[in-house]
Amino acid sequence: MNAEIEKALDTIRPALQADGGDIELVGVENGVVKVRLRGACGSCPMATMTLKQGVEVRLKQMVPGVVRVESV
């Protein structure tokens, strides 16, 4: 599952990097994907919305078994 998640994150990365940020996969447990937003994305006031409306939606679409995404 980690390889599938990394592949999905690679589709999201260019948008985050364009804004000076990035995303790192920390781990997966029982369908819960744990990520770390880096750079500008880590301190952005819109980070929660990016995580839920962008990252979580994309991962659920692309990777069966993803239940939710959490920032750590």
DAQUI-V792750 format. One line per field, one symbol per residue. phi: phi as a letter, one per 40 degrees, with the letter a starting at -180 (. if undefined). psi: psi as a letter, one per 20 degrees, with the letter a starting at -180 (. if undefined). burial: 1 if it has 24 or more other ideal C-beta (glycine too) atoms within 12 Angstrom, else 0. A space follows every 50 residues. Layout:
phi: ???
psi: ???
burial: ???
//
This chain:
phi: .dcccdccccccddcccccgbabbccibafgccbbbcbgcccbcccdccd cccbccccccccbcgccabbcb
psi: hhhggggghhhhghgghhjjarqppgrpoliopprpprbhhhjpijgggg gghfggggghhhopipgrpqp.
burial: 00001001100110010000111110010000111111001100001001 1001110110001001001110
//
